[in-house]
Amino acid sequence: MTGTRRRGARFRLALAGAATIAIAGPLLWLWQASLLPDTYSVMDMGYADYGGAPAHGLEHGLEHAAHMAAGSERSLTSFTADPDRKADVEVTLVARKQRFQLATGRSVEGYTLNGTSPGPAINATVGQLVQVRLVNESVPDGITLHWHGVDVPNSVDGVAGVTQDAVAMGGSFTYRFVADQAGTFWYHSHQVSHEQVRRGLLGALVVAPAPRPPAGTVDTVALLHLYDGARTINGREGDVHVEASPGARVRVRVINTENGQTSIWTGVPFRLVAVDGTDLNKPDPVRDLAISLTAGARADLEVTMPEDGSPVRIHIGGPTGLVLGRGPSGPPPVPRPAKTLDLLSYGAPAPIGFDADRPDRRFEYEIGRRPGFLDGRPGVWWTVNGRMFPDVPMFVVAEGDVVRMRISNQSGETHPMHLHGHHAVVLSRNGVPATGSPWWVDSLEVANGDSYEIAFVADNPGIWMDHCHNLPHAAEGLIAHLMYEGVTTPFTVGGEARNQPE
């Protein structure tokens, strides 16, 4: 009996061991397969998606995409503004890690640019060449600057490990680009961005039209940011007062630098005159409607001040915001309207300059979520077309292509999607065609269950991020890239520069 018991015990032990191996073996393999190397190129990530165009070199992987077209290759460092042209606007920004105070006296541990956060607003006129010298005095992880919404040359897009190395302490980097589109934009770090943006490395960039607006027009920026939970406009808690005379026309440039969407509303008629730096065509006055502004996006409102001198309150995400008018007090808060302005049908149609119904490339960007390992960490992670980072698509295009992309979201959460280096026009939402003004975006809120069709012309060569601008989501793998045939990058994620774009 004793021998029989021992054999039975050994059998049960062996069976348990086999079961453990059967369960743990695949998990161990998945864990091992998810580990990222210490340094890698984004060109080595995932797989090439040619959008239905001939897949030259597809069987050999992404490295051959750089040798397509005429068989040549160009480093993205070659895409620059005219090096011999003198700058029209010159700015130096010194980045520091430090404790600073908001205007109300609240102390914040974070980062500053020239001693403040938000950093200095940069102002230019359309057509001017902007030159910004970034100096890293004391940001230990390094820093870059990305020009959010500005279609800059790829070499100055400011993405660590993709378009440049992060600027280490004691180092500097100079960005040069022509501000060829009037509008409201912003800048922020794209090195460890989910931390550095939240903690203060950001600022406004406004490009005025030429000629500038007539005298008597008030033009003001309202940059929304949270510091340790404190909601601020232009770095100030509570109301921000802007002087405006009776009858004056006021343009309010709202910039949402947060990771989630916010609402804008007011108690008087207004027009939404621009989205993401692009003017809308023939926008009508509206009232009793709110504007929903996604993360990273901008909305320009135009308000005509009442002739009786009454002040106007522009709510930005809550009871406080901008108070327009004269005097220290503003009107009482008004509740958020129940309805939201639908940009799919707002304004009047106008030509978009290309035929979106005859694209050269068609892409799918399907956002999902599933359990697995990301760089050895177990969790439930975002997916692109059913795959987890870094096994995600590289959308390959040729210069001059008309590109059509369907972005759909079945992940359970909303995602503000941001394509670098391009503006795209919204064609439809959930199959309903756009009928209003051309709705050009660089930051698009894709709610759970929604799908959008967008289109753009591939007219800015390079390698460009296409990611969620809820920056923690990007750090959790919701990233893909748009790559032009014949373009390469010498930069790598990780490595000696410790590049970490998200």
C-alpha positions as CSV (number, residue, x, y, z in Angstrom):
1,M,0.0,0.0,0.0
2,T,2.8,2.4,0.8
3,G,4.4,1.9,-2.7
4,T,1.0,2.5,-4.3
5,R,0.5,5.7,-2.3
6,R,4.0,6.9,-3.3
7,R,3.4,6.2,-7.0
8,G,0.1,8.0,-6.7
9,A,1.7,11.0,-5.1
10,R,4.4,11.1,-7.7
11,F,1.8,10.9,-10.5
12,R,-0.2,13.7,-9.0
13,L,3.0,15.8,-8.6
14,A,4.0,15.1,-12.2
15,L,0.4,16.0,-13.3
16,A,0.5,19.2,-11.4
17,G,3.9,20.0,-12.8
18,A,2.7,19.3,-16.4
19,A,-0.3,21.5,-15.8
20,T,1.9,24.3,-14.5
21,I,4.1,24.1,-17.5
22,A,1.1,24.0,-19.8
23,I,-0.2,27.2,-18.2
24,A,3.1,29.0,-17.4
25,G,4.9,28.1,-20.6
26,P,2.8,30.1,-23.0
27,L,2.7,33.0,-20.4
28,L,6.5,32.9,-20.1
29,W,6.8,33.0,-23.9
30,L,4.4,35.9,-24.2
31,W,6.3,37.8,-21.5
32,Q,9.6,37.2,-23.2
33,A,8.2,38.1,-26.7
34,S,6.9,41.4,-25.3
35,L,10.2,42.7,-24.0
36,L,11.5,45.7,-25.9
37,P,15.2,46.0,-26.7
38,D,17.2,48.7,-25.0
39,T,17.3,50.6,-28.2
40,Y,15.3,50.2,-31.4
41,S,14.2,52.2,-34.5
42,V,10.5,52.8,-35.1
43,M,11.2,51.5,-38.6
44,D,11.8,48.1,-37.1
45,M,8.4,48.1,-35.4
46,G,5.4,46.1,-36.5
47,Y,4.5,45.6,-40.2
48,A,4.1,47.7,-43.3
49,D,0.6,48.6,-44.4
50,Y,0.6,50.0,-47.9
51,G,-3.1,50.9,-48.0
52,G,-3.8,48.9,-51.0
53,A,-1.0,50.3,-53.1
54,P,1.6,47.9,-54.7
55,A,3.5,46.4,-51.8
56,H,7.0,46.9,-53.1
57,G,9.4,45.1,-50.8
58,L,6.6,44.1,-48.4
59,E,8.0,40.6,-48.1
60,H,11.2,42.0,-46.8
61,G,9.7,44.2,-44.1
62,L,9.8,47.9,-43.3
63,E,13.5,48.4,-44.1
64,H,12.7,48.1,-47.8
65,A,10.0,50.7,-47.6
66,A,12.8,53.3,-47.3
67,H,14.2,52.2,-50.8
68,M,11.0,52.3,-52.8
69,A,9.9,54.9,-55.3
70,A,13.0,55.9,-57.3
71,G,15.2,53.5,-55.3
72,S,16.7,56.4,-53.3
73,E,16.5,57.2,-49.6
74,R,16.5,60.4,-47.6
75,S,17.1,60.9,-44.0
76,L,14.3,62.9,-42.3
77,T,17.1,65.3,-41.1
78,S,17.2,66.7,-44.6
79,F,13.7,68.1,-44.4
80,T,14.4,71.6,-43.0
81,A,13.5,75.2,-43.5
82,D,15.8,77.3,-45.7
83,P,19.1,77.4,-43.7
84,D,20.1,80.7,-45.3
85,R,16.9,82.5,-44.5
86,K,17.1,84.9,-41.6
87,A,14.6,84.3,-38.8
88,D,11.7,86.8,-38.4
89,V,10.8,85.6,-34.9
90,E,13.6,84.5,-32.5
91,V,13.0,83.0,-29.1
92,T,15.2,81.2,-26.5
93,L,13.4,78.9,-24.1
94,V,15.3,77.6,-21.0
95,A,13.9,74.5,-19.5
96,R,14.2,73.8,-15.8
97,K,13.0,71.3,-13.2
98,Q,11.9,73.4,-10.3
99,R,9.2,74.3,-7.8
100,F,7.2,77.3,-9.1
101,Q,4.1,79.3,-8.1
102,L,0.9,79.9,-9.9
103,A,-0.5,83.4,-10.0
104,T,-2.6,82.6,-7.0
105,G,0.4,81.5,-4.9
106,R,-0.2,77.8,-5.2
107,S,3.2,76.0,-5.2
108,V,3.8,73.3,-7.9
109,E,6.7,70.9,-8.3
110,G,7.3,70.6,-12.0
111,Y,9.0,72.1,-15.0
112,T,9.3,75.6,-16.4
113,L,10.3,77.4,-19.6
114,N,12.0,80.7,-18.9
115,G,10.9,80.4,-15.3
116,T,7.2,80.1,-15.9
117,S,4.5,77.6,-16.8
118,P,2.9,77.8,-19.2
119,G,6.0,78.9,-21.1
120,P,6.1,82.2,-23.0
121,A,3.5,82.6,-25.7
122,I,5.1,82.6,-29.1
123,N,3.5,85.0,-31.6
124,A,4.2,85.2,-35.4
125,T,2.6,86.4,-38.6
126,V,1.8,83.9,-41.3
127,G,4.8,83.5,-43.7
128,Q,7.4,84.4,-41.0
129,L,10.2,82.1,-40.2
130,V,10.2,81.1,-36.5
131,Q,13.4,80.1,-34.8
132,V,13.3,78.7,-31.2
133,R,16.5,77.7,-29.3
134,L,15.7,75.2,-26.6
135,V,18.2,75.0,-23.7
136,N,18.0,72.3,-21.1
137,E,19.3,73.7,-17.9
138,S,18.0,71.1,-15.4
139,V,15.4,68.6,-16.8
140,P,17.1,65.3,-16.0
141,D,15.3,63.1,-18.5
142,G,16.0,65.4,-21.4
143,I,13.5,67.4,-23.3
144,T,12.2,68.2,-26.9
145,L,9.6,70.6,-28.2
146,H,6.8,69.4,-30.5
147,W,4.8,72.1,-32.4
148,H,1.3,70.7,-32.0
149,G,-0.8,71.3,-35.1
150,V,1.9,73.1,-37.0
151,D,2.9,71.2,-40.2
152,V,6.6,71.8,-39.7
153,P,9.5,70.1,-41.6
154,N,9.9,66.6,-40.2
155,S,13.4,67.3,-38.7
156,V,11.9,69.8,-36.2
157,D,8.8,67.8,-35.2
158,G,10.4,67.3,-31.8
159,V,9.7,63.6,-31.2
160,A,12.5,62.0,-29.1
161,G,13.8,58.9,-30.8
162,V,12.0,59.6,-34.1
163,T,13.0,63.0,-35.4
164,Q,15.7,64.0,-32.9
165,D,17.5,63.0,-29.7
166,A,16.2,64.3,-26.5
167,V,18.2,67.4,-25.4
168,A,20.2,66.4,-22.3
169,M,21.0,68.7,-19.5
170,G,23.5,71.3,-20.6
171,G,22.6,70.8,-24.3
172,S,20.5,72.8,-26.7
173,F,18.6,72.4,-30.0
174,T,17.3,74.9,-32.5
175,Y,14.0,74.6,-34.2
176,R,13.3,76.5,-37.5
177,F,10.1,76.5,-39.4
178,V,8.0,78.8,-41.6
179,A,4.6,79.6,-40.0
180,D,2.7,79.1,-43.2
181,Q,-0.8,78.7,-41.7
182,A,-2.5,81.3,-39.6
183,G,-4.2,79.9,-36.5
184,T,-4.0,78.7,-32.9
185,F,-1.4,76.1,-32.0
186,W,0.7,75.1,-29.0
187,Y,4.0,73.5,-28.1
188,H,5.0,70.9,-25.6
189,S,7.6,68.3,-24.8
190,H,7.6,65.0,-26.6
191,Q,10.1,63.3,-24.3
192,V,8.4,61.4,-21.5
193,S,5.4,63.5,-22.6
194,H,2.8,61.9,-20.3
195,E,4.8,63.3,-17.4
196,Q,6.5,66.4,-18.7
197,V,3.4,68.0,-20.3
198,R,1.3,67.4,-17.2
199,R,4.0,69.0,-15.1
200,G,4.4,72.2,-17.1
201,L,6.5,71.9,-20.3
202,L,4.1,73.6,-22.7
203,G,3.0,77.0,-24.1
204,A,0.8,78.7,-26.7
205,L,1.8,79.5,-30.3
206,V,-0.4,81.9,-32.3
207,V,0.1,82.7,-35.9
208,A,-1.7,85.8,-37.0
209,P,-3.0,86.4,-40.5
210,A,-1.5,89.0,-42.8
211,P,-2.8,91.6,-42.8
212,R,-3.6,91.5,-39.1
213,P,-7.2,92.1,-37.9
214,P,-8.5,95.6,-37.9
215,A,-8.1,97.9,-34.9
216,G,-10.7,97.4,-32.2
217,T,-10.6,93.7,-32.5
218,V,-9.6,91.9,-29.3
219,D,-7.6,88.7,-29.7
220,T,-6.9,86.6,-26.6
221,V,-5.6,83.1,-25.7
222,A,-7.2,80.9,-23.1
223,L,-4.8,77.9,-22.5
224,L,-6.4,75.3,-20.2
225,H,-4.1,73.2,-18.0
226,L,-4.3,71.4,-14.7
227,Y,-1.5,71.6,-12.2
228,D,-1.8,69.0,-9.4
229,G,-5.5,69.1,-9.9
230,A,-5.7,72.9,-9.9
231,R,-7.6,74.0,-13.1
232,T,-6.0,77.0,-14.7
233,I,-6.4,79.4,-17.6
234,N,-3.1,80.8,-18.7
235,G,-1.6,79.6,-15.5
236,R,-4.2,81.3,-13.3
237,E,-6.9,79.7,-11.1
238,G,-10.4,81.2,-11.2
239,D,-11.6,83.8,-13.7
240,V,-9.2,85.5,-16.1
241,H,-10.3,89.1,-17.0
242,V,-9.9,90.5,-20.5
243,E,-10.7,94.1,-21.3
244,A,-13.1,94.6,-24.1
245,S,-15.1,97.7,-25.1
246,P,-18.9,97.6,-25.8
247,G,-19.5,96.5,-29.4
248,A,-15.9,95.1,-29.8
249,R,-15.4,91.9,-31.6
250,V,-13.4,89.4,-29.5
251,R,-11.6,86.3,-30.7
252,V,-11.0,83.8,-27.9
253,R,-8.4,81.1,-28.8
254,V,-9.1,78.1,-26.5
255,I,-6.3,75.6,-26.2
256,N,-7.0,72.3,-24.4
257,T,-3.6,70.9,-23.2
258,E,-5.3,68.3,-21.0
259,N,-5.6,64.5,-21.6
260,G,-9.4,64.6,-21.8
261,Q,-12.0,66.7,-23.6
262,T,-13.5,69.8,-22.1
263,S,-16.6,71.9,-22.8
264,I,-16.8,75.6,-23.8
265,W,-20.0,77.6,-23.5
266,T,-21.3,81.1,-22.9
267,G,-24.6,82.9,-22.3
268,V,-24.5,85.1,-25.4
269,P,-24.5,84.3,-29.2
270,F,-21.1,83.4,-30.6
271,R,-19.6,81.9,-33.7
272,L,-17.0,79.1,-33.8
273,V,-14.7,80.6,-36.4
274,A,-11.8,78.1,-36.4
275,V,-10.9,74.5,-35.3
276,D,-7.3,73.2,-34.9
277,G,-5.9,76.3,-36.5
278,T,-8.1,76.2,-39.6
279,D,-10.9,78.8,-40.2
280,L,-14.4,77.4,-40.8
281,N,-16.4,78.5,-43.9
282,K,-19.3,80.8,-43.2
283,P,-20.0,79.8,-39.5
284,D,-23.4,81.1,-38.4
285,P,-24.0,82.6,-34.9
286,V,-25.3,80.2,-32.4
287,R,-26.4,80.2,-28.8
288,D,-27.5,77.7,-26.1
289,L,-25.0,75.2,-27.5
290,A,-21.7,74.0,-26.0
291,I,-18.5,73.2,-27.9
292,S,-16.8,69.9,-27.1
293,L,-13.0,70.3,-27.4
294,T,-10.9,67.2,-27.4
295,A,-7.4,66.8,-25.8
296,G,-4.8,68.7,-27.8
297,A,-7.4,70.6,-29.9
298,R,-8.1,74.3,-30.3
299,A,-11.3,76.2,-30.8
300,D,-11.5,79.9,-31.8
301,L,-14.7,81.6,-30.7
302,E,-15.9,85.0,-31.8
303,V,-18.1,87.1,-29.6
304,T,-19.5,90.6,-30.2
305,M,-19.6,92.5,-26.9
306,P,-23.1,93.9,-25.9
307,E,-23.5,97.6,-26.6
308,D,-24.8,98.2,-23.1
309,G,-21.4,97.3,-21.6
310,S,-22.5,94.1,-20.0
311,P,-19.6,91.7,-19.4
312,V,-19.5,88.2,-21.0
313,R,-18.4,85.0,-19.4
314,I,-16.8,82.3,-21.5
315,H,-17.0,79.0,-19.5
316,I,-14.0,76.7,-20.1
317,G,-14.7,73.3,-18.6
318,G,-16.5,74.7,-15.5
319,P,-18.0,77.7,-13.7
320,T,-14.9,79.8,-14.3
321,G,-13.1,80.9,-17.4
322,L,-12.6,84.2,-19.3
323,V,-14.6,87.3,-18.3
324,L,-14.7,89.8,-21.2
325,G,-15.5,93.4,-20.6
326,R,-14.6,96.2,-18.2
327,G,-14.5,96.2,-14.4
328,P,-13.4,93.5,-11.9
329,S,-16.7,91.6,-11.7
330,G,-18.3,89.3,-14.2
331,P,-21.7,87.9,-14.8
332,P,-22.8,84.9,-12.8
333,P,-22.1,81.5,-14.2
334,V,-24.6,79.9,-16.5
335,P,-25.2,76.1,-16.7
336,R,-23.8,74.1,-19.6
337,P,-26.3,73.9,-22.4
338,A,-27.8,70.4,-22.9
339,K,-26.9,70.3,-26.6
340,T,-23.4,70.3,-28.3
341,L,-22.6,72.0,-31.5
342,D,-22.2,69.3,-34.2
343,L,-19.3,70.2,-36.5
344,L,-20.4,67.6,-39.0
345,S,-23.1,70.0,-40.2
346,Y,-21.9,73.5,-39.0
347,G,-21.1,76.1,-41.6
348,A,-21.2,76.0,-45.4
349,P,-19.5,73.5,-47.7
350,A,-16.4,74.5,-49.7
351,P,-13.9,72.7,-51.9
352,I,-11.2,70.8,-50.1
353,G,-8.7,70.8,-53.0
354,F,-8.6,67.1,-53.8
355,D,-10.8,64.2,-54.6
356,A,-11.3,62.2,-51.4
357,D,-13.4,59.6,-53.3
358,R,-10.4,58.5,-55.4
359,P,-7.7,57.9,-52.8
360,D,-4.3,56.4,-53.6
361,R,-4.2,54.7,-50.2
362,R,-6.9,53.4,-47.8
363,F,-6.0,52.6,-44.2
364,E,-7.9,51.2,-41.2
365,Y,-7.0,52.3,-37.7
366,E,-9.1,50.1,-35.4
367,I,-8.6,50.8,-31.7
368,G,-9.3,48.0,-29.3
369,R,-8.1,46.5,-26.0
370,R,-7.1,43.1,-24.8
371,P,-5.0,41.5,-22.0
372,G,-1.4,40.7,-22.6
373,F,2.2,41.9,-21.8
374,L,3.7,45.2,-22.8
375,D,7.4,45.3,-22.3
376,G,7.1,42.5,-19.8
377,R,4.3,44.2,-17.8
378,P,1.0,42.2,-17.6
379,G,-2.2,44.2,-18.1
380,V,-5.0,45.1,-20.4
381,W,-3.5,47.2,-23.2
382,W,-4.7,49.2,-26.2
383,T,-4.5,47.6,-29.7
384,V,-4.2,48.9,-33.2
385,N,-5.9,46.6,-35.8
386,G,-6.0,43.9,-33.2
387,R,-2.2,44.1,-32.4
388,M,-0.4,45.4,-29.3
389,F,2.6,47.7,-29.4
390,P,5.2,47.4,-30.9
391,D,3.5,45.0,-33.4
392,V,1.5,47.8,-34.9
393,P,1.1,49.0,-38.5
394,M,3.4,51.5,-40.2
395,F,1.2,53.3,-42.6
396,V,3.3,53.7,-45.8
397,V,2.6,56.5,-48.3
398,A,4.3,58.2,-51.2
399,E,4.5,62.0,-51.5
400,G,1.5,63.4,-53.3
401,D,-0.9,60.5,-52.4
402,V,-4.5,61.2,-51.5
403,V,-4.9,59.2,-48.3
404,R,-8.2,58.0,-46.8
405,M,-8.3,56.5,-43.3
406,R,-11.1,55.0,-41.3
407,I,-10.6,55.4,-37.5
408,S,-12.9,53.2,-35.4
409,N,-13.0,52.6,-31.6
410,Q,-14.2,49.6,-29.8
411,S,-11.9,49.9,-26.8
412,G,-14.4,50.9,-24.1
413,E,-12.9,54.4,-23.7
414,T,-12.7,57.6,-25.8
415,H,-9.5,58.5,-27.6
416,P,-8.3,62.0,-28.9
417,M,-6.3,60.9,-32.0
418,H,-3.5,63.2,-33.2
419,L,-1.7,62.9,-36.5
420,H,1.6,64.8,-36.7
421,G,2.6,66.9,-39.7
422,H,-0.8,67.0,-41.4
423,H,-4.3,68.3,-41.2
424,A,-7.1,65.9,-42.2
425,V,-10.6,66.6,-43.3
426,V,-13.5,64.8,-41.7
427,L,-15.6,63.0,-44.3
428,S,-18.1,61.2,-42.1
429,R,-19.0,60.0,-38.7
430,N,-20.6,56.6,-38.2
431,G,-21.5,56.6,-41.9
432,V,-23.2,60.0,-41.8
433,P,-21.5,62.3,-44.4
434,A,-20.2,65.7,-43.4
435,T,-22.4,68.5,-44.9
436,G,-21.1,71.7,-43.3
437,S,-17.9,73.6,-43.6
438,P,-14.8,71.5,-44.3
439,W,-13.8,70.3,-40.8
440,W,-10.1,70.1,-40.8
441,V,-8.4,68.5,-37.7
442,D,-5.2,67.4,-36.3
443,S,-6.8,66.2,-33.0
444,L,-10.0,64.2,-33.3
445,E,-12.2,62.8,-30.5
446,V,-13.1,59.2,-31.4
447,A,-15.7,58.1,-28.8
448,N,-16.2,54.5,-27.9
449,G,-18.4,52.9,-30.6
450,D,-17.7,55.6,-33.1
451,S,-16.0,55.5,-36.4
452,Y,-14.7,58.4,-38.6
453,E,-13.6,58.6,-42.2
454,I,-10.9,61.2,-42.7
455,A,-8.7,62.2,-45.7
456,F,-5.6,64.2,-46.4
457,V,-2.9,64.7,-49.0
458,A,0.6,63.3,-48.2
459,D,2.4,66.5,-48.8
460,N,4.9,66.7,-45.9
461,P,7.6,63.9,-46.2
462,G,8.9,62.2,-43.1
463,I,8.1,59.7,-40.4
464,W,5.2,61.0,-38.3
465,M,3.5,59.8,-35.1
466,D,-0.2,59.0,-35.3
467,H,-1.3,58.5,-31.6
468,C,-3.7,59.1,-28.9
469,H,-3.3,62.4,-27.2
470,N,-4.5,61.2,-23.9
471,L,-0.8,60.9,-23.2
472,P,-1.0,58.0,-20.7
473,H,-2.8,56.0,-23.4
474,A,0.1,56.7,-25.8
475,A,2.5,55.5,-23.1
476,E,0.4,52.4,-22.9
477,G,0.9,51.6,-26.5
478,L,-1.7,53.5,-28.5
479,I,0.8,54.7,-31.1
480,A,1.3,54.1,-34.8
481,H,3.3,56.0,-37.5
482,L,2.9,57.4,-41.0
483,M,6.0,56.8,-43.1
484,Y,6.8,58.2,-46.5
485,E,8.5,55.9,-49.0
486,G,12.2,56.7,-49.3
487,V,12.5,58.3,-45.9
488,T,14.7,57.0,-43.0
489,T,15.6,58.1,-39.5
490,P,19.0,57.9,-37.8
491,F,17.4,58.2,-34.4
492,T,16.3,55.4,-32.1
493,V,14.1,55.0,-29.0
494,G,16.2,54.4,-25.9
495,G,19.9,54.3,-26.4
496,E,22.5,56.7,-25.0
497,A,20.1,59.6,-25.4
498,R,17.4,57.7,-23.4
499,N,14.8,58.8,-25.9
500,Q,11.3,58.1,-24.6
501,P,8.7,59.9,-26.7
502,E,5.7,59.0,-24.6
